[in-house]
Amino acid sequence: MLENKKEMFYPNCEKTEEGTWVCQPVLVKGDIKIESEEPIVLKPKGDNFEIIKGRGAPEELLDRLAKHFERRKI
């Protein structure tokens, strides 16, 4: 019987006084935990965000973080 592997995403973001967002996202896929070694810093740029710090984060984590902000129109 196959186990139901749940996928959970935790953005863990805070807005700074400068207007940037500092995030320490975690993506949990079953028993696998994907996270960035350092915080990801995002700066609003029009309708999107520019990654200022954290470019070395796993691509899958950055994609989920982008979707998180798109859904919320932050």
C-alpha positions as CSV (number, residue, x, y, z in Angstrom):
1,M,0.0,0.0,0.0
2,L,1.3,3.5,-0.9
3,E,1.7,6.0,1.8
4,N,0.2,9.5,1.3
5,K,3.2,11.8,1.2
6,K,2.1,15.2,2.3
7,E,3.7,18.4,1.0
8,M,3.8,21.4,3.3
9,F,5.3,24.9,2.6
10,Y,6.1,27.4,5.3
11,P,7.3,30.8,4.0
12,N,8.4,32.2,7.3
13,C,8.6,35.8,6.1
14,E,8.8,39.1,7.9
15,K,8.6,42.6,6.3
16,T,11.4,45.0,7.3
17,E,11.3,48.7,8.0
18,E,13.1,49.2,4.6
19,G,10.2,47.5,2.8
20,T,12.0,44.3,1.9
21,W,10.9,40.8,2.9
22,V,13.2,38.5,4.8
23,C,12.2,34.8,4.4
24,Q,13.5,31.5,5.7
25,P,11.2,29.2,3.8
26,V,10.9,25.5,4.4
27,L,9.3,22.9,2.0
28,V,8.5,19.5,3.5
29,K,7.8,16.7,1.1
30,G,7.1,13.5,3.0
31,D,10.2,12.8,5.0
32,I,12.3,15.3,3.0
33,K,12.9,18.9,4.3
34,I,14.1,21.5,1.8
35,E,15.4,24.8,3.1
36,S,17.8,27.6,2.3
37,E,21.2,27.8,4.0
38,E,20.7,31.6,4.4
39,P,17.6,33.9,4.6
40,I,16.1,34.9,1.2
41,V,15.7,38.7,0.9
42,L,13.1,40.0,-1.5
43,K,12.6,43.6,-2.7
44,P,9.2,44.6,-4.3
45,K,9.7,45.7,-7.9
46,G,6.5,46.7,-9.6
47,D,4.1,43.7,-9.4
48,N,7.0,41.3,-8.8
49,F,9.9,40.8,-6.4
50,E,13.6,40.9,-7.0
51,I,15.8,38.4,-5.1
52,I,18.5,40.5,-3.3
53,K,20.0,37.7,-1.3
54,G,19.6,33.9,-1.3
55,R,20.2,33.2,-5.0
56,G,21.8,29.9,-4.0
57,A,18.6,28.5,-2.6
58,P,17.1,25.4,-4.2
59,E,15.0,26.4,-7.3
60,E,12.0,24.4,-6.1
61,L,12.0,26.5,-2.9
62,L,12.3,29.8,-4.8
63,D,9.4,28.7,-7.0
64,R,7.1,28.0,-4.1
65,L,8.0,31.3,-2.4
66,A,7.2,33.1,-5.7
67,K,3.8,31.4,-5.8
68,H,3.2,32.3,-2.2
69,F,3.6,36.0,-3.0
70,E,1.7,35.8,-6.3
71,R,-1.4,34.4,-4.5
72,R,-1.4,37.0,-1.8
73,K,-0.5,40.1,-3.9
74,I,1.7,41.3,-1.2
